[in-house]
Amino acid sequence: MEKHLTHPIFKTISNCAEQLGVEAYVIGGYVRDIFLNRTNKDIDIVTIGKGIELAELVHQQLGADAHLSVFKNFGTAQVKLADLEIEFVGARKESYNRQSRKPIVEDGTLENDQDRRDFTINAMAIGLTKTNFGKLLDPFNGRIDIENKLIRTPLEPDVTYSDDPLRMMRAIRFASQLNFVIDKASFEAIKKNKQRIEIVSKERIADELNKIILSPIPSIGFKLLFDSGLLHLIFPEMVKLHGVETINGKSHKDNFFHTLEVLDNTAKNTKNLWLRWAAILHDIAKPATKRFEPEHGWTFHGHEDKGARMVPKIFEKLRLPLNEKMKYVQKLVLLHLRPIVLAKTEITDSAVRRVLFEAGDDIDDLMLLCEADITTKNPNKVKRYLHNFEIVRQKLKDLEERDKIRNWQPPISGEEIMELFNLQPCKLVGDLKNALKDAILDGEIPNDKEAALDFLKKKAKTTLS
């Protein structure tokens, strides 16, 4: 393993450990990622005693290029060097109170420290002292589990997940990120202990959920969350999408699995977390708007509008940011049907202008979401939809170049309308402004001030008379 410790930082840590007379090991994710051929800039160092002292000495040796942070309450320290973050901690053993995932910590041995790790693939360590530099210490066969693509706990899984229920989310997150399988006994323990997730903060759950969403194939994680019962507890709105109902021989599609297809399709083309969230939430209101009409079958009228109104409540409940990111998701959920309608019908300049106006700078993301929403298994339909979307994209490009509608504001403001017609703030001002906006978007008048003034004077004459 010595060939994987070529960065000079490891020799520096080794020399400092020797000077202090302590054992030091690199452990956890950095070691795991060596076997996964992944780059990792976060290095965890565990020592048998004197973790903070070792960090301070390493920082001293590195000089001005390094930055030291000490967290005495937690017995840890961090050294930042260029793009590396090196965490130092003394080896620990832990015991848990059932009402909290915060452990009671005592000094321990390397074996104690490896025992308390979440998964075998994160429990491997490599020696850094002169007598064992580069030696792999793998008591739970984590290396074999990596070869077998298996997520397994070092100790009894029932105890591991009950002690720290966030590990259930982490198990699913690693399975999703790495496309690994969770060991059968481990998954049964997750199902058994799922209710324990309620003692974990919503912020920590959201962090793991976002990592699952950012996986190469996020549906892997969501299917595991669903099958384990965790999704029912942390995100019941999504679970309501699951299932098929049949009346008079007519069935609707399973909107849960459709949503996962749209999410995976989106993930193929973007790493934008919030666009992926829009994929998750685009049909979230379908259960609430589902109706059976004998003449037409199943309908979900207005699900885009109701879905957009649900977004802030879901973000608040999941402790996701209630800022521009939420508004971006809300906008895409509201507009997600618009380009699909354009692709199915004769495309008018007016309809394209309105989509451009309402989507603004997010028009490309909206089109990407709409293309991801094509989940039909009929290859002819897929081909037709994609061809129509290409026509829509070209129309959007042509109209944007000609009319400059993206992020457009009418050439005459509400204040100017009040001044022009000697009006106080009132409904009429808004009506005139909207009429002007509609006239320009519908192509009745050109997008310039002179035409706008002329239109307003004519409109006001009929309105004020």
NUDRENTI-656508 format. One record per residue (C-alpha): x, y, z; residue number from 1. Coordinates in steps of 0.2 Angstrom, whole numbers, plus 5000, padded with zeros to 4 digits. Example, Ala and Ser with C-alpha at 12.3 -4.5 7.8 and 13.67 -1.06 7.14 Angstrom:
<atoms>
u:5062&v:4978&w:5039&k:1
u:5068&v:4995&w:5036&k:2
</atoms>
This chain:
<atoms>
u:5000&v:5000&w:5000&k:1
u:5015&v:5011&w:5002&k:2
u:5014&v:5016&w:4983&k:3
u:4997&v:5025&w:4987&k:4
u:5005&v:5036&w:5000&k:5
u:5016&v:5046&w:4989&k:6
u:5010&v:5063&w:4994&k:7
u:5023&v:5071&w:5005&k:8
u:5010&v:5074&w:5019&k:9
u:5011&v:5056&w:5024&k:10
u:5029&v:5056&w:5027&k:11
u:5027&v:5072&w:5037&k:12
u:5014&v:5064&w:5048&k:13
u:5024&v:5049&w:5050&k:14
u:5040&v:5059&w:5056&k:15
u:5029&v:5069&w:5068&k:16
u:5021&v:5054&w:5075&k:17
u:5038&v:5046&w:5078&k:18
u:5044&v:5062&w:5086&k:19
u:5029&v:5061&w:5098&k:20
u:5030&v:5043&w:5101&k:21
u:5012&v:5039&w:5095&k:22
u:5005&v:5027&w:5082&k:23
u:4996&v:5035&w:5067&k:24
u:4985&v:5028&w:5054&k:25
u:4976&v:5035&w:5039&k:26
u:4958&v:5027&w:5040&k:27
u:4941&v:5028&w:5032&k:28
u:4936&v:5036&w:5015&k:29
u:4953&v:5039&w:5009&k:30
u:4958&v:5021&w:5011&k:31
u:4942&v:5015&w:5003&k:32
u:4944&v:5026&w:4988&k:33
u:4961&v:5019&w:4985&k:34
u:4953&v:5003&w:4980&k:35
u:4939&v:5012&w:4971&k:36
u:4952&v:5022&w:4961&k:37
u:4943&v:5038&w:4966&k:38
u:4952&v:5054&w:4971&k:39
u:4949&v:5060&w:4989&k:40
u:4956&v:5076&w:4996&k:41
u:4949&v:5072&w:5014&k:42
u:4961&v:5062&w:5024&k:43
u:4956&v:5056&w:5041&k:44
u:4971&v:5052&w:5053&k:45
u:4968&v:5042&w:5069&k:46
u:4981&v:5041&w:5082&k:47
u:4983&v:5031&w:5098&k:48
u:4982&v:5046&w:5109&k:49
u:4988&v:5064&w:5106&k:50
u:4978&v:5068&w:5091&k:51
u:4978&v:5087&w:5093&k:52
u:4996&v:5087&w:5098&k:53
u:5000&v:5078&w:5082&k:54
u:4990&v:5090&w:5071&k:55
u:4999&v:5105&w:5080&k:56
u:5016&v:5097&w:5076&k:57
u:5011&v:5093&w:5058&k:58
u:5005&v:5111&w:5056&k:59
u:5021&v:5118&w:5063&k:60
u:5031&v:5107&w:5051&k:61
u:5021&v:5113&w:5036&k:62
u:5023&v:5131&w:5040&k:63
u:5013&v:5146&w:5033&k:64
u:5006&v:5136&w:5019&k:65
u:4995&v:5126&w:5031&k:66
u:4980&v:5132&w:5042&k:67
u:4976&v:5124&w:5059&k:68
u:4959&v:5122&w:5067&k:69
u:4957&v:5114&w:5084&k:70
u:4941&v:5108&w:5091&k:71
u:4945&v:5104&w:5109&k:72
u:4927&v:5099&w:5114&k:73
u:4927&v:5085&w:5102&k:74
u:4946&v:5081&w:5104&k:75
u:4949&v:5084&w:5085&k:76
u:4959&v:5095&w:5074&k:77
u:4960&v:5099&w:5056&k:78
u:4975&v:5105&w:5045&k:79
u:4971&v:5112&w:5028&k:80
u:4985&v:5112&w:5015&k:81
u:4981&v:5118&w:4998&k:82
u:4966&v:5107&w:4992&k:83
u:4969&v:5094&w:5006&k:84
u:4959&v:5093&w:5022&k:85
u:4967&v:5082&w:5035&k:86
u:4957&v:5078&w:5051&k:87
u:4966&v:5071&w:5066&k:88
u:4958&v:5062&w:5081&k:89
u:4963&v:5050&w:5094&k:90
u:4957&v:5032&w:5093&k:91
u:4940&v:5031&w:5102&k:92
u:4927&v:5018&w:5108&k:93
u:4909&v:5023&w:5109&k:94
u:4893&v:5019&w:5118&k:95
u:4876&v:5026&w:5115&k:96
u:4860&v:5032&w:5124&k:97
u:4845&v:5026&w:5115&k:98
u:4837&v:5043&w:5114&k:99
u:4852&v:5051&w:5105&k:100
u:4864&v:5047&w:5091&k:101
u:4877&v:5057&w:5101&k:102
u:4889&v:5044&w:5108&k:103
u:4898&v:5043&w:5125&k:104
u:4916&v:5043&w:5119&k:105
u:4932&v:5036&w:5128&k:106
u:4950&v:5034&w:5123&k:107
u:4952&v:5017&w:5114&k:108
u:4963&v:5007&w:5103&k:109
u:4964&v:5006&w:5084&k:110
u:4953&v:4990&w:5085&k:111
u:4940&v:5000&w:5095&k:112
u:4940&v:5014&w:5082&k:113
u:4938&v:5002&w:5068&k:114
u:4924&v:4993&w:5077&k:115
u:4914&v:5009&w:5079&k:116
u:4915&v:5013&w:5060&k:117
u:4899&v:5012&w:5050&k:118
u:4904&v:5000&w:5036&k:119
u:4918&v:4988&w:5033&k:120
u:4923&v:4998&w:5017&k:121
u:4926&v:5013&w:5029&k:122
u:4935&v:5003&w:5043&k:123
u:4951&v:5000&w:5033&k:124
u:4967&v:5008&w:5040&k:125
u:4985&v:5010&w:5033&k:126
u:4999&v:5012&w:5045&k:127
u:5009&v:5028&w:5045&k:128
u:5023&v:5025&w:5058&k:129
u:5040&v:5019&w:5053&k:130
u:5037&v:5001&w:5058&k:131
u:5021&v:4998&w:5048&k:132
u:5021&v:5012&w:5035&k:133
u:5010&v:5007&w:5021&k:134
u:5003&v:4991&w:5029&k:135
u:4984&v:4988&w:5027&k:136
u:4975&v:4984&w:5043&k:137
u:4958&v:4977&w:5037&k:138
u:4950&v:4966&w:5051&k:139
u:4933&v:4966&w:5043&k:140
u:4938&v:4961&w:5025&k:141
u:4932&v:4978&w:5018&k:142
u:4944&v:4976&w:5003&k:143
u:4934&v:4960&w:4999&k:144
u:4917&v:4969&w:5001&k:145
u:4923&v:4982&w:4989&k:146
u:4927&v:4968&w:4976&k:147
u:4910&v:4960&w:4979&k:148
u:4902&v:4977&w:4979&k:149
u:4894&v:4975&w:4996&k:150
u:4889&v:4987&w:5010&k:151
u:4891&v:4978&w:5027&k:152
u:4893&v:4984&w:5045&k:153
u:4908&v:4979&w:5055&k:154
u:4898&v:4973&w:5070&k:155
u:4880&v:4967&w:5072&k:156
u:4870&v:4978&w:5060&k:157
u:4855&v:4979&w:5072&k:158
u:4866&v:4987&w:5085&k:159
u:4875&v:4998&w:5072&k:160
u:4859&v:5006&w:5065&k:161
u:4850&v:5007&w:5082&k:162
u:4865&v:5016&w:5089&k:163
u:4867&v:5029&w:5075&k:164
u:4851&v:5028&w:5064&k:165
u:4859&v:5041&w:5051&k:166
u:4870&v:5026&w:5046&k:167
u:4854&v:5019&w:5038&k:168
u:4853&v:5033&w:5026&k:169
u:4872&v:5032&w:5024&k:170
u:4871&v:5014&w:5019&k:171
u:4858&v:5018&w:5006&k:172
u:4868&v:5033&w:5000&k:173
u:4884&v:5023&w:4997&k:174
u:4874&v:5009&w:4988&k:175
u:4867&v:5022&w:4977&k:176
u:4884&v:5032&w:4974&k:177
u:4894&v:5016&w:4971&k:178
u:4881&v:5005&w:4964&k:179
u:4884&v:4992&w:4978&k:180
u:4872&v:4980&w:4986&k:181
u:4867&v:4981&w:5004&k:182
u:4871&v:4965&w:5014&k:183
u:4854&v:4956&w:5017&k:184
u:4856&v:4955&w:5036&k:185
u:4860&v:4974&w:5035&k:186
u:4845&v:4978&w:5025&k:187
u:4834&v:4968&w:5036&k:188
u:4841&v:4978&w:5051&k:189
u:4837&v:4995&w:5042&k:190
u:4819&v:4989&w:5040&k:191
u:4818&v:4984&w:5058&k:192
u:4826&v:5000&w:5064&k:193
u:4818&v:5013&w:5052&k:194
u:4808&v:5021&w:5065&k:195
u:4824&v:5026&w:5074&k:196
u:4827&v:5039&w:5060&k:197
u:4815&v:5051&w:5070&k:198
u:4829&v:5055&w:5082&k:199
u:4840&v:5061&w:5068&k:200
u:4840&v:5080&w:5063&k:201
u:4831&v:5084&w:5047&k:202
u:4846&v:5094&w:5041&k:203
u:4857&v:5078&w:5042&k:204
u:4844&v:5068&w:5033&k:205
u:4842&v:5081&w:5020&k:206
u:4861&v:5081&w:5017&k:207
u:4861&v:5062&w:5014&k:208
u:4846&v:5063&w:5003&k:209
u:4854&v:5076&w:4992&k:210
u:4870&v:5065&w:4991&k:211
u:4858&v:5051&w:4985&k:212
u:4850&v:5063&w:4972&k:213
u:4867&v:5067&w:4966&k:214
u:4872&v:5049&w:4963&k:215
u:4875&v:5043&w:4945&k:216
u:4859&v:5033&w:4945&k:217
u:4848&v:5041&w:4959&k:218
u:4834&v:5029&w:4957&k:219
u:4845&v:5015&w:4965&k:220
u:4844&v:5025&w:4982&k:221
u:4826&v:5029&w:4981&k:222
u:4821&v:5011&w:4978&k:223
u:4831&v:5006&w:4993&k:224
u:4823&v:5020&w:5003&k:225
u:4806&v:5015&w:4998&k:226
u:4809&v:4996&w:5001&k:227
u:4816&v:4999&w:5018&k:228
u:4801&v:5010&w:5023&k:229
u:4813&v:5025&w:5027&k:230
u:4805&v:5035&w:5012&k:231
u:4788&v:5034&w:5020&k:232
u:4795&v:5042&w:5036&k:233
u:4806&v:5056&w:5028&k:234
u:4796&v:5060&w:5012&k:235
u:4779&v:5053&w:5012&k:236
u:4773&v:5065&w:4998&k:237
u:4784&v:5055&w:4986&k:238
u:4777&v:5038&w:4992&k:239
u:4760&v:5044&w:4988&k:240
u:4765&v:5044&w:4970&k:241
u:4767&v:5025&w:4971&k:242
u:4754&v:5013&w:4964&k:243
u:4742&v:5010&w:4950&k:244
u:4723&v:5012&w:4950&k:245
u:4711&v:5004&w:4938&k:246
u:4693&v:5008&w:4934&k:247
u:4683&v:5001&w:4920&k:248
u:4698&v:4993&w:4913&k:249
u:4708&v:5009&w:4912&k:250
u:4724&v:5012&w:4922&k:251
u:4736&v:5026&w:4925&k:252
u:4754&v:5024&w:4926&k:253
u:4764&v:5022&w:4942&k:254
u:4769&v:5040&w:4945&k:255
u:4782&v:5034&w:4958&k:256
u:4792&v:5024&w:4945&k:257
u:4789&v:5037&w:4932&k:258
u:4797&v:5050&w:4943&k:259
u:4812&v:5039&w:4946&k:260
u:4814&v:5037&w:4927&k:261
u:4813&v:5056&w:4924&k:262
u:4826&v:5058&w:4938&k:263
u:4838&v:5046&w:4931&k:264
u:4835&v:5054&w:4913&k:265
u:4839&v:5071&w:4921&k:266
u:4854&v:5064&w:4930&k:267
u:4862&v:5058&w:4913&k:268
u:4863&v:5076&w:4907&k:269
u:4866&v:5087&w:4923&k:270
u:4874&v:5087&w:4940&k:271
u:4863&v:5102&w:4945&k:272
u:4855&v:5096&w:4962&k:273
u:4840&v:5108&w:4960&k:274
u:4836&v:5103&w:4943&k:275
u:4836&v:5085&w:4949&k:276
u:4824&v:5091&w:4963&k:277
u:4813&v:5098&w:4950&k:278
u:4812&v:5081&w:4942&k:279
u:4807&v:5073&w:4958&k:280
u:4794&v:5086&w:4962&k:281
u:4787&v:5089&w:4944&k:282
u:4772&v:5077&w:4947&k:283
u:4771&v:5078&w:4966&k:284
u:4753&v:5084&w:4965&k:285
u:4746&v:5070&w:4954&k:286
u:4739&v:5060&w:4969&k:287
u:4730&v:5076&w:4975&k:288
u:4723&v:5080&w:4957&k:289
u:4719&v:5063&w:4951&k:290
u:4701&v:5061&w:4944&k:291
u:4693&v:5047&w:4934&k:292
u:4682&v:5054&w:4920&k:293
u:4672&v:5040&w:4911&k:294
u:4674&v:5049&w:4894&k:295
u:4693&v:5053&w:4895&k:296
u:4700&v:5041&w:4909&k:297
u:4712&v:5047&w:4922&k:298
u:4716&v:5065&w:4923&k:299
u:4728&v:5076&w:4933&k:300
u:4721&v:5093&w:4929&k:301
u:4731&v:5107&w:4937&k:302
u:4744&v:5096&w:4945&k:303
u:4758&v:5108&w:4939&k:304
u:4750&v:5123&w:4948&k:305
u:4746&v:5113&w:4964&k:306
u:4763&v:5105&w:4963&k:307
u:4772&v:5122&w:4962&k:308
u:4762&v:5128&w:4977&k:309
u:4767&v:5112&w:4987&k:310
u:4786&v:5115&w:4984&k:311
u:4789&v:5128&w:4998&k:312
u:4780&v:5117&w:5011&k:313
u:4790&v:5102&w:5006&k:314
u:4807&v:5112&w:5006&k:315
u:4802&v:5119&w:5023&k:316
u:4798&v:5101&w:5030&k:317
u:4814&v:5094&w:5023&k:318
u:4825&v:5108&w:5029&k:319
u:4830&v:5113&w:5011&k:320
u:4834&v:5131&w:5007&k:321
u:4819&v:5143&w:5006&k:322
u:4828&v:5155&w:4994&k:323
u:4831&v:5157&w:4975&k:324
u:4835&v:5138&w:4974&k:325
u:4817&v:5134&w:4980&k:326
u:4810&v:5147&w:4968&k:327
u:4819&v:5139&w:4954&k:328
u:4812&v:5122&w:4958&k:329
u:4795&v:5130&w:4960&k:330
u:4796&v:5138&w:4943&k:331
u:4801&v:5122&w:4934&k:332
u:4787&v:5112&w:4942&k:333
u:4774&v:5126&w:4937&k:334
u:4781&v:5127&w:4919&k:335
u:4785&v:5108&w:4915&k:336
u:4770&v:5105&w:4904&k:337
u:4772&v:5120&w:4894&k:338
u:4785&v:5115&w:4881&k:339
u:4777&v:5097&w:4880&k:340
u:4761&v:5106&w:4875&k:341
u:4771&v:5116&w:4862&k:342
u:4779&v:5100&w:4856&k:343
u:4761&v:5092&w:4853&k:344
u:4753&v:5106&w:4844&k:345
u:4756&v:5119&w:4830&k:346
u:4769&v:5130&w:4837&k:347
u:4763&v:5149&w:4838&k:348
u:4775&v:5163&w:4840&k:349
u:4764&v:5169&w:4854&k:350
u:4765&v:5153&w:4864&k:351
u:4784&v:5152&w:4862&k:352
u:4786&v:5170&w:4868&k:353
u:4776&v:5167&w:4884&k:354
u:4787&v:5152&w:4888&k:355
u:4802&v:5162&w:4885&k:356
u:4796&v:5176&w:4896&k:357
u:4790&v:5165&w:4910&k:358
u:4806&v:5154&w:4911&k:359
u:4819&v:5167&w:4908&k:360
u:4837&v:5161&w:4910&k:361
u:4830&v:5144&w:4916&k:362
u:4823&v:5140&w:4898&k:363
u:4837&v:5128&w:4894&k:364
u:4834&v:5119&w:4911&k:365
u:4816&v:5118&w:4908&k:366
u:4818&v:5110&w:4891&k:367
u:4830&v:5097&w:4898&k:368
u:4817&v:5093&w:4911&k:369
u:4804&v:5091&w:4898&k:370
u:4815&v:5079&w:4887&k:371
u:4818&v:5069&w:4903&k:372
u:4800&v:5068&w:4906&k:373
u:4798&v:5057&w:4890&k:374
u:4797&v:5039&w:4898&k:375
u:4786&v:5031&w:4885&k:376
u:4792&v:5014&w:4879&k:377
u:4786&v:5017&w:4862&k:378
u:4801&v:5021&w:4851&k:379
u:4791&v:5030&w:4838&k:380
u:4783&v:5041&w:4851&k:381
u:4800&v:5045&w:4858&k:382
u:4807&v:5049&w:4841&k:383
u:4792&v:5060&w:4837&k:384
u:4793&v:5069&w:4854&k:385
u:4812&v:5072&w:4853&k:386
u:4810&v:5079&w:4835&k:387
u:4796&v:5091&w:4840&k:388
u:4807&v:5097&w:4855&k:389
u:4821&v:5101&w:4842&k:390
u:4808&v:5111&w:4833&k:391
u:4803&v:5120&w:4849&k:392
u:4821&v:5123&w:4854&k:393
u:4825&v:5131&w:4837&k:394
u:4809&v:5142&w:4838&k:395
u:4815&v:5147&w:4855&k:396
u:4832&v:5152&w:4848&k:397
u:4825&v:5161&w:4833&k:398
u:4812&v:5171&w:4843&k:399
u:4825&v:5175&w:4857&k:400
u:4837&v:5182&w:4844&k:401
u:4823&v:5192&w:4836&k:402
u:4812&v:5198&w:4850&k:403
u:4824&v:5198&w:4865&k:404
u:4810&v:5191&w:4876&k:405
u:4820&v:5182&w:4889&k:406
u:4820&v:5191&w:4906&k:407
u:4810&v:5205&w:4896&k:408
u:4801&v:5219&w:4905&k:409
u:4788&v:5229&w:4896&k:410
u:4795&v:5245&w:4888&k:411
u:4784&v:5256&w:4899&k:412
u:4783&v:5253&w:4918&k:413
u:4769&v:5255&w:4930&k:414
u:4776&v:5271&w:4936&k:415
u:4776&v:5278&w:4919&k:416
u:4758&v:5273&w:4916&k:417
u:4753&v:5282&w:4932&k:418
u:4762&v:5298&w:4926&k:419
u:4756&v:5296&w:4908&k:420
u:4737&v:5295&w:4913&k:421
u:4738&v:5305&w:4930&k:422
u:4733&v:5290&w:4940&k:423
u:4736&v:5284&w:4958&k:424
u:4741&v:5266&w:4962&k:425
u:4726&v:5256&w:4957&k:426
u:4719&v:5241&w:4948&k:427
u:4718&v:5250&w:4932&k:428
u:4737&v:5253&w:4932&k:429
u:4740&v:5234&w:4933&k:430
u:4727&v:5230&w:4920&k:431
u:4735&v:5242&w:4908&k:432
u:4752&v:5235&w:4911&k:433
u:4746&v:5217&w:4909&k:434
u:4737&v:5222&w:4893&k:435
u:4753&v:5229&w:4886&k:436
u:4763&v:5214&w:4891&k:437
u:4750&v:5202&w:4882&k:438
u:4749&v:5213&w:4866&k:439
u:4768&v:5212&w:4864&k:440
u:4769&v:5193&w:4869&k:441
u:4755&v:5189&w:4857&k:442
u:4764&v:5199&w:4843&k:443
u:4750&v:5212&w:4841&k:444
u:4763&v:5226&w:4843&k:445
u:4782&v:5226&w:4841&k:446
u:4793&v:5227&w:4857&k:447
u:4797&v:5245&w:4857&k:448
u:4792&v:5261&w:4867&k:449
u:4784&v:5270&w:4853&k:450
u:4772&v:5256&w:4849&k:451
u:4769&v:5253&w:4867&k:452
u:4764&v:5271&w:4870&k:453
u:4752&v:5271&w:4855&k:454
u:4744&v:5255&w:4861&k:455
u:4742&v:5262&w:4879&k:456
u:4734&v:5278&w:4873&k:457
u:4721&v:5268&w:4863&k:458
u:4718&v:5256&w:4877&k:459
u:4716&v:5269&w:4890&k:460
u:4704&v:5279&w:4879&k:461
u:4692&v:5264&w:4879&k:462
u:4695&v:5260&w:4897&k:463
u:4694&v:5277&w:4905&k:464
u:4679&v:5283&w:4894&k:465
</atoms>
